[in-house]
Structure formats: structure tokens, C-alpha cells
Amino acid sequence: MRTPAAFLRWHLRQQRSVIVASMVFGVLWQLPLTVGPWLVGKVVDHGILPGDWSQTGLWTGLLLVVTLIGVVFGISMHTVIVRSWLIALYGTTQMVARKAVQLGHVLPRRAPTGEVLSVASSDSDEFGALTEITARAFAQLFAYLVVAAIVLSTSLQMGLLVLVAAPVLVGVAFPMLRPLHRRQAVERARSSELTSMATDIVAGLRILRGIGGERTFGRNYAGQSQRTKDAGVSAGIWQAAIEAIGVLMSGFFLIGLMWLGAREVLAGDLTVGQLISFLGYGLFMVGPIRTFFEFAQKLTRALVSARKAIAIFEQAPPWPDKAAPQPLPDDGDLVDDLSGFVARPGRLTIVVSAVPESSAALADRLGRYLPADTEPVAIDDDSGLKGRALRRSRAERQVERERIAARDEARAREAWGVRLGSVDLGSVSLDDVRRRIVVSDTGSQLFAGTLQDAVDPLGRLSREQAEETIRVANAEDVYDALPGGWQGVLDERGRGLSGGQRQRVVLARALGTDAPILVLVEPTSAVDAHTEARIAERVADFRRGRTTVVATVSPLWLHHADEVALLVDDRIVVTGRHEDLLASDPAYRRVVARAMDEEPAHA
């Protein structure tokens, strides 16, 4: 993680055996091009010109054997290179998935969604391309040195021309790699922003259509798409210029080689067969030269992608490793010091607030989640800055990312302010907290897979238990509607379901954890009143005897509460039974009455 170059070296070391195998196969694949022209020269000088058909057959047979070797190892090299590409491609995707699981809700605080998706998709492909070109460039380099040795032993002048040509041609194009690198970085940043926009639009399409905003967001997406296209064209122009220089200089090299070779034949220093060999090697050298150019270009793109990947992978969880974490007690009050909220063991406690964000923030604290109070910092901006200004901008963004990370770590290391019994959650291992306290809020999502995977992702429930969670969440219609029942397939984010159906499947998944402490945030905000009433009654019965906290203002839930807590300005101002508070507390009555006046949602 020190530098992009160090990251790429680490990436190559992870599959060095595969890359070395592809290099060896590549060297043998180049055998016909390496010794083929030399064998052709021998055929001409020792067989055709003297009219010796036995020598012609001998050298031709050797050429055939070398060609067959090249064919076999060419196939082998292609197979191994594809393997190395896929290892780099899907290995990077695995790393992104692991980092997302490791950081959880912390990752969106540190990096935009589009950046994470781009590293998992386009950048991982760049790392695969680098492994491929590295093996191929090594094979071409080996062949280049062998050819240089052959031609040097035949003609010093022509051998020096062949040996020096490739470094000179790469050096000519090298100054153009920096502007190419800069333009590819801009293209990459705009592509990431475009991906983020697409993700947001897909996630909020139902809402956008409801408020007539899809055209506005569509125009914004189209505009960003055109800016991304322009950046791609700009980078493509520089890349095409570099390739054009490679072709042009290769042509000049071939012309010079032919001119010098013809002079040496006329002077009697070369035979006709040797001249033919040199011309063959001249044509062959175009390949390595272009490969070296391609290597430089792919290395440039991989460095851009590596810088993006480092910004994701270097993010560390803020939670400290406890040398001797305290165990959570089996029982006790769940107390939030900031708000004064208390959830008594084995009871259904409902938090009522006129500001949904306040109750959601309380649920985050109860589950030991960092507050959603920061915006992720883009790895690259779209300002088109250059030189010192671009470096300063990158440094400023890095400082901001480090500031957010330091703030998270400081918050995670201090006392959390939420206690179970007498034990602060900050002194407990995070795994222990996650096992004991489960929070299911409005941001909970469904993943693509079967209904069984959605309801029981860890495979811990029996068939009867899973069916019971579906019944309690009133999600039987989802089971009935899916072809295949439990094995019916849900689309990503449950796109084929209505908002109410998705919410009920999420609720069934939360209930299936059988958590000692379950925190639900607006679990029935997207269902109709009749369905909500059934769910509230069933959840109260299902969770009886276990600690359950529900954040809602729905009277259909409040009737089943053992205790209700009114949250005002992030403080609990009154607690009691719903009926008692409704009769005695005006503030509570206003909040609940306003909820009753709002038009109910429908599944």
C-alpha cells in the first residue's frame, strides 16, 4: 500500500508461479520467430543455392519441428495467460468484497460507491491486463536478446542496430506517457462518477418516478456520460499517437536495416541467406518493439488503477482489537447515556419521535454503528487540474480521508456510551456485539439469490423456523408468488418485489436471527394498515420474553408495547404505557396524532 508501483509488484508476486510458467511458455512460443529466420537463411545458403536437396530437407525439417513447438507452446501460453488474467480480475473482486465485509457501514464513509464498484470491475481488468503483458513482454525481451546475439555474431553493425533500436524507440515515446497518464486518470475519475450516478438512479428509480424526477436525473446522467466520453476520446488520441509513433519508428528501423544489409551483401560481408535472415529479423523486431510500447501503456493504466485500489484497500476498520474484551452479560438493561433511553430485558420497547433521523441515530448507537455524518471523499476530482495544482488537490483529499479515518478511530476507541447491564459496548469485541444485538433499519437491503438465502443467509433455520419467520412478517404472498417457493430467485435488491414485500422479507430475515436484542427501525412503513396490524401483533407474540426495540410512531405498534419512550431533541423526555401517555402527555399526543392523520402507505 506504500505506492501504486509497490501494489502492482505485490499483485504480480501473488501469482508468480503462473506468470513464470507463462513466461517460459512464451519463450518457447517465440522459438519459430527467434530461430526461424536463421533456419531459412541456412536453407537458402546450404540447400537451395548449392542445389543440395538433402540439406534443404534437413533445414526445412528443423524449421517444421520448431514451428510445431511454437504452436504447442503458443496454445499453452494462451491458456496460462488467461488463467493469470482471471486470477488478477476475480482476485481483485474478492479483495473488494472482503474489504466491504470487513468495513461494513464504515466503507461508504470513506469512499464513494462508484469508486468501489470501479475497482471491482474496470480496475481489476487492468491488473489482469498487466499480468498478461508482463509475461508476453518478458518472452519478447528474451527473444529480442537471442536475436541480437545471432545478428551480432553475424554482423556487428547490423547487430548493434537491432540491439539499440527498441530502447531508442521506447525512449522517443516515453515523454508522451505522462500526458497519457493524466488523461487516463481524468477518464477514470469521470467513469467512477458516472457509475455512482447510475447506482443512485437505479436505487431511487421508484421514488424518482413518483416525483417526476427521472428526466432531470436522466439529463444529468447523459451530461456526465458525454464528459466521460470526451475524456475517453482525449486519452484515446494520446494512446493512438503513441502507437502511431511506434509503427512509424518501426518502419524507419526496418528501412535502415534493409539498406545496411544490402550494402554488406554487395561488399561480400553477408550471404544472400544471411540477408534474408536479417530481413526476417527486421520484420520480427517490429513485434517486440510494439509489445514494449504496449507494456508501457498498460503499466501506465495499471498505475492509475493501483492508486484507486490503494485508496480502498488501505482503509482499516476503526474498531480496536481488544487484548482482553469484556464479555456481554446475558441479561440487563440496554442503556443509551446520550438520550437516556432504557430498554428493559425481555420487553417490547417502542421509541416515538417526530424526527425519524433521531430515532434512527439512536438505533445506530444501540448497535454500535458510527453515525452517518460524513461524506466520502473522491479519490480523483473532475477539475482537470495539472501538475502542481493536481498534486496539491490529491494531497488535500488524502488529508481529508485521513481526517475522517482518525475521527472514526477516536470515536471507536473511547467509551461508546451504550451499556448492556454495566458493560459499555466499547469495551466488548465487535463480533460479540453483532451476535447479541441485531439492528434492521430502512437501509437494509436484499441480495440476489433464492428466497431461502434472503430469509436465512447463514443456513441456521429449520424449514419450520423459516416458515414461522415468513408468517410473522406476513410475507407468505412473496413465497406464493415466486416460482419454486423457497428456491424462487430474487433479483438484486429485490427489484421484482414491491416496496412492502421487500420490507417484509427484510423483517423475516431479522426475526430469523433470533437475536437476544433486536432493534427494528420503521419495519412496516411501506405496508398498509391491515398488514401492519397483523405484523405488529405477530412480532410482539414471536419476540415475547426477548428484548425488542422498535422505532415507529404507528399506533398499530404502540398498542402492543410494554413501554413507550418519547424522544425529543435527542433526549427521552417521557416513558410509560401508550394509553397513559396518550391521555396525559400533550407532546406525545401531538406526535402520535400527526402519524394517525398521515395517509397510510400501501404494499
N, C-alpha and C positions, 0 to 999 in steps of 0.2 A: 504493500500500500504506500510505499515511500514516493514512488514516481510512476508515471504510466509505463515507462520502459521496464522498471522492476516488475510491475504487474504482468506485462507480456512475457518476460523471461520466466516468471513463476508459472504462467499458463502453459508455456511450452514444456517446462520441466515436468508438469503433471502427467504428460503422456510421452515422455521422451522415448520409451521403448517403441511406441507406434511410429513416432516421427523418424527414429533411426532406421526402423525397418523400411519405411517408405523411401528414405534417402538411399539405402542400399539397393532397393528395387529400382529406384530412379537411375542410379549409376548404370545398372545392367540394362535398363530400358534405353539409355543413351548409347549403348555399345554400337549399334549399327551406324549411328551418326558420328561416333567418335573414331572408329577404325574403318568404317565403310569406305570413305573416300581413299584412304590409304590402300585398301584392298583393290579398289577399282584401278588405282594407278598401277598396282602390281599386275593386274590382268592385262592392262594396255602394254606395259613395258616388257613383261616376260611372256605374255601369251599371244596377244593379237598382233603386235608389230613384228615379232620374230616368226609368227605363224606356228607357234608351238601349241597345239590343241590340248596336250596333256597338262601343260602349265595353266592354260586357260580354264580347263575343267577344275584343276586343283584350287586356284584362287577364287573361281566362281563358287565352288562348293563351300569354301570357307566363308564367303560372303553370305551364302544361303544360311549356313549354321548361325552366323552372327545375327542375321535378320530374324530367324526364328527365336533366338534367345531374347532379342529385343521385344518381340511380340508377346512372349510368355510373361516377361517381367513388366512389360507395359500394362498388361491386364492386372497383374499382381499389385503394381504400384497404384493404379487407379482404385482398386478395391481397398487398399490400406489407407490411401489418402481420404477417401470418402468416410472411412471409419474415424480417422482423426478429426475430420471436419465435424462429424456428428457428435463426437465426444466433446469438442470445444463448444458446439452450438447448444446441445442439450445440457452439458455440464454447467454452462453459464446460467441457463434457465433454472436448473436445480439450485444453483447458488442464490439466485434472486428469490426463489420460492422459500428457501431456508432462511434467508435474511428477513423476508416478510414475516415468516412464522416466528422468528426469534424476536423481532422488534414489535410485532403486533401493531397496536394502535399508535406506537411511537413513530413508525416509519412515515406516515403521512404528515407528521410534524416536521420531518427533516427533508423530504424530497417530494417534488410533485409527482403525481400518479403517472403522467406521461413519461417522465424520465425513467421511472422504474420499469414501465412496460417496454420502453425503447431498449433499455439494457438487456431485457429478457428476450427481445426479438431481433432487432436490426443489429445491435452491437454484438450480440453473441454470434451472429453470422459473420461479422468482421473478424472475430477471433478465429472462427473456423477457416476463413479465407487465408488468414496469416499462417496457420499450420500447413495448409496446402502449399502456399507459395514458398514457405521456408524449405520444405522437403524438395520441391521442384528446383528452387534456386540453388540448393546445395548440389543436386545432381548435375545441373547445368554448369556450376562452377567447377566441379570435378572434371566434367567433360572438357570444359574450356582449358583447364590446365594440361590435360592429356594432349589435346590438340596442339596447344602451344609448344609442348615438349616435342611432339612429332615434327611440327614445322620448323622449330629451331634447329633440330638435328638435321633438317634437310636444307634450310636456307636461313641464315642468321637475320638478314634484312626482313624477309617476309615473316619470319617467326616473331621478330620484335613488333612488327606492325599488328599481327594477330594478337599478341600479348597485351599491347598497350591500348588497343582500340576500345575495349569495353570500359576500362576505368575512365578514359577520356570522355567517352560519350555519356556515361553516367554523370561525370563532373559537369558537363555542359548543361545538363537538365537540372542539376541539383538546386541552383538558385530559384527555380520555379516551384520547388516543392513547398516552400514557406507560404507563398500566397495561396497555393492549393490547400494546404493545411488550414489556413484561416477561413477560406470559403467553405470547406467541408465542415468546419466547426459551426459556422452560421447555419448551414443547411441542417446539420444535426439538431441544433437548438430549435429551429423553426419546426422541424418534423416532430420533436418531442412536444412542443406546444400544441401542434395540430392533433397529436394523439390524445393529449389531455382534454382538448376541446371535444373531441369525438366521444371520449369516455363520459364526460359530463353530460353531453347531449343525450346519449343513449340511456344513461341512468335517470335523467329527468325528462324523458320524452313525453311520458304520460302527463306530467304537470305542465310542460310547455304547451302541449296541445290544448290543455284545459284553459290556459290563459291566452292562447293565441300567439305564443312567443316563438313558435318553431321557425317562422320565416325570418325573424330577426337573428336568431342563433344560426340559422342556415346561411344567411348572408355573411355573418361573422366567420363562419367556418369556410365559406367559399373564398373570402378575402385572405384568410390565413393560408388556405390551400394554394392560392396564387403566389403569395410571398414565399411559400416553401418551394414551389415550382421554380420561381425566379432564382432562389438560392441554389437549387439543384442545377439549373442551366449554367449559372455562373461557375460553379465548381466543375461542371462538365466541360466548359470551354477550356479551363486551365488544364484539366486532365487530358483533353484532346490535343492541346498544344504540346504537352509533354510527350504524348505518344507520337505525334507528328514529327517532333524533333528526333525521337528515337528511330523512326522509319527513315527520315532524311539522312541522318548521320550514318545509319547502317548502309544506306545506298552509297554514300561517299566512300565508306570503308571498302565496300565491295569493288567499286570502280578503281580505287587505289591499289587494291590487291591484284586485280586483273592486269593493270598497267605495269606494275612492278614484276609480276610473274612473266608477262610476255617479254619484257626486256631480258630477264635472266634466261629464258628459253633461247632467244636469239643469240645471247652471249655464250650459250652452251653450258651454263651452270645448272640448268634444270632439264630433265627429260620431259617428253610430252605427257607421260603418265603422271609425273610429279606435278606438272602444271594443272592437269585435270584434278588431281587430289587437292591442290591448293584452292582451285575454284570451288570444289565441293566444300572444303573447309570454310571458304569465304561465305558461301550460302548458309552453312551450318551456324556460323558465328552470329548471324542475324538473330537466331533463336535465343541464345544466351543473353545477348545484349537486350533484347526486348523483355526477357524474363527478369533481368536485373532492374529495368525500368519498372516493370510490374511489381516487383518486390518492394521497390521504394514507395510506389503509390499505395500499395496495400498496407505497408508498415505505417505510412502516414495516417491512413484511415483508422488503422487499429490503435494508434496512439491517441487519436481523438476519442475513440470509443473507450479506451482504457481509462482516460481521465474521467469520463462519465461513470464508468463502472466503479472506480475507486470511491467516487463521491457517495455511492450507495453502499458498497461493501465495508467502507471504513466506519460506518455508523455502528456504534456499540450500544447495547441496552443500558439504560441509565441505572437499572436496579443493581445495587452492590451485591457481591457474593458474601453471604453471611458466614463467618467462620463457625459460629455456634448459634444458628437461628432458634428463636423460641418457638415451641410448639403452640398451635392454636388450641384453646380449651374446647372441649366437646360441647360446652353449653355456656350461656352467659348473654348479657345484653350486648347488642351491637350499637355502639355509641359514636356519633359524629360530633366532635368537640366544636367545630366551626359553627354548625347550625343548632346544636343542642338536640338533634334528633336521637331518639332511642327506639330500637326495635327489640321488643322483649322476646325471649326464646319461645318457640312453639306457637307464635301468634301471627295473625294476618294484620299487618300494619299498612295503612294507606297514607301516602303523602299527597296533600292537596296544595296546589299552588296556582296562582293566577298567571304566573310566568313559567311556561314549560321548561325553559332553559335552566331555571333554578333547580327544579326537581331532577332534571337530567344531570346537572352538575353534582347534586347530592348522590345520585346513583353511581356516578363515576368514582366519587370518593369512597363510597362503601365498597366498591370492587377494586380499589387501588389502581385506578386509571388516571393518567395525567390529564389535566383539563385541556380542552380543545381551544386554546387561547393563542396559538401561533400560526403563522402562515409559512408553508415550506418555501425554501429559498431555491430558486432555479440555479442549476449548475452553470448554464450559459444564458446570457440575455440575448436580445434580438436588436441590440443597438447599433450593430455594425462598427463598433469601435475597433481601432487598430493599435498595434504597437504598445506603447507605454500606457495609454488610456485603457486598452483592453486588459492588460495585466493588472492594472490597478483595480479595475472593476471586478475581475476574478478574485483578487485578493480580498476585496471588501465583502464579496459574497461568502468566501470561505470563512472570514472572521464572523460573519453573521451566523453561519451554520454552527461554528464552534461555540458561539454565544448561546444559541438555543440548546445545544447539547450540554453545555456546562450548567445552564439553568435547570434542565431536566435532571441532571445528575445531583445537583444540590437539593432539588425538591425530593428526589427519591431517597437520598441518604438521611434526611432529617426525619424526625418523628412524623408519622403520617397524619396523626390527629383523628384516626378512627380506631376504636378499640373493640375487641371482642372479649368480653369479660374485663380483665385487667391488662390484656396484652395488646400493645399497639401493632397495627398491621405492618408498620415499617420495620419492625424487628423480627418479622416472620419471612420465611422464604416465599418467593412469589408463587412457586408451584403449589405450596400449601394453601395460599390464599385462593388460587384459582380452583383448587379442588373443593374448597369449602364454601366459597361464595361465588355464585354464578350471576352475572348481570346480562340481561337480554333487553336491549334498548331499541329505539326506532331505526338505528343504523345497522342492525343485524341483517345479514344477507343469506341468501340461499346460493349454493353452488350447483353447477351442472352435475347430474348423476341421477340415480334412482331415488324414488320416494323413501325407500328404506335407508339409503345413505343420508338423506336430508334429515330424517327424524332421529336416526340412531347412527351418527357418523363413526362412533367408536365400536359399534357392534356389541354393545353390552346388554341389550334388552332382549328378553324372550319375545316370541310372537305375541303372547297375551299382553305383555307390558307395553309393547309398541302400539298395539291396537288401543290400549287404555289411554295412552297419551293422545292419540288421534281423537278419541271420543271426548276426552276432557277439553281439548282445544276446538271441538266442534268442526273438525276438518275431515269428516267422513266423505263429504262431497268431492274432495280432492282425490281421495283413494278411489272412489267410484268412477270419477271422470277419466282417470289415467288408464290407458290400455296396459294391462299387465299388473294392475294393483300395486303391490309393494315394489315390483320391478319396473313399474312405469317410469319413464325417463322425464326428468325436469330439465328445462333449458337453463342456461346460465342466468343467475339472478332470478330464476323462476319466472322468466318473461311470459311463459304461456299461461300463467295464473293471474287472477285479478289481485288487486292490492289486498283485499280482505283475505283471500286464500293464502297468499304469501305470508301474511301476518299470522295466520292460524297455524301454518306449518312451522314457522319460526317458534311460536309458542309451544307447540308439541315437542320440538327439539329441546327447548329449555326445560320443560317439565320432565322429559326423559332423562335428564342428567341426575335427577333425584338428589339435587344439591341440598346439603343441610341448611344453607341460607340462599334463597332465590330472590333476586331483585328484578322486577319487571317494570319497564318504562312504557306507559301508554300501550299496553299489549293488545287493545281492542279498538284503537282509534279509527280503523278502516272498515269496521263491520257495522251492520245495522243493529238497532236496539234489541230486537228479539234474540239475535245471535249473541250479542254481548251479555244479555241477562243469563243465558244458558252457560256461557263460558265462565262468568263470574261465580255462579253457583257451583259449577263443577270444580273449578280451580280451588275454591275455598274448601270443598269437601276433600279433594285429592291431596291438598297440602296440609290438612289438619294435623296439628302436632309438630309441624316443622316451621321454622322461621321464614316468613314470606313478607317481602316489602313490595308494594305496588304504587307507582307514581301515576295518578289519574285524578280527574275531577268528576268522573262519571258517577252519578248517583246509583247506577246499577251495580257498581262495585262497592260503593260505600255502605250499602245495606248489609254486606257480608263481613265488614271489617270488625276485627276485635278492638282495634284502636285506630283513630284518625289523627293525623298531625297536620296542622296548617302551617305552611311555610310562607313567610312574608319577608322580603328583603334579605333572603338567605338565612333567616332565623326562624326556628319553630316558636310560634307565639302562643299556641294553644293546642292541647290534646284532649281527647275524650272519645265518647261514642258519637256516631254520626247523628243520631236523633237528638242527643243532648246538645251538641254543638249547633245543630240547625235551629234549635229553639232558643239558645242562649247567646250565641256569638254572631253579631251583625256582619263582621268581616267574613267569617266562614260562610254565612248565608249568602252574601253577595257573590262570592266565588262560585259556589255550587249552583245558585240560581242562574248565573250567566251561562254556565255549562248546560243547564237544562233548556235555556232559551235557544241555544245554538242548534242549527239544523243538523240532524244526525247524518253520518256517512253511511254508505251502502257498500257491501262487499261486491 
